[in-house]
Each structure stands twice: as C-alpha cells, then as structure tokens.
Amino acid sequence: MLLFSFLVGLLAGSLYFGGLWYTVRQLSTTSRPALLLLGSFLLRLSLLLGALYLLTSAHWSYLLSALVGLLLARTLLIRRWGPKGVTRDA
C-alpha cells in the first residue's frame, strides 16, 4: 500500500506540475489569461487534494508516502523542463 500511495503521489504531482507548465506556456496565446490561470489552478488543486484526501482516510504513512512521490515528480519535472545551462549552487 505504501508503494501504491507513492505512485499516486507521483502521478498527482506529475499532473499538477505538468498542468502548471502547460498553463504557463498557453498564457501568451489566450485572450483571457486570468481566466485560464484561475481555471487551471482550481482544476489542478481539486485533483491533487482529492487524491490526497482519499489517502488520508487510511493512515498517515500513506499520505507521507504520497507526498514523497509528489515532491519527486516536482524535482523530475524541474530537471526536465527547467532552464538549461543554469547552475544551482546550494
């Protein structure tokens, strides 16, 4: 079940941050950017919160596993779509 929760988090994170990336790329082509941003945010947030809510009813460790998957998805998508040639000093 922990692996399933991790995969749910990974999928939810990919949908959330992939949707954000797609929305930002579409802003220059739309006639109503504010409506696009608001609609995209509400849709992405409702999907993410719905997935996390289903996991919280079982046990807190499943939620933690899903959050790790969500953060991994964020990290992977930043590396894939982030700026090229920029060094990040920590």
Secondary structure as UniProt FT lines:
FT   HELIX           2..26
FT   HELIX           27..29
FT   HELIX           33..56
FT   TURN            57..58
FT   HELIX           60..81
FT   TURN            84..85
//
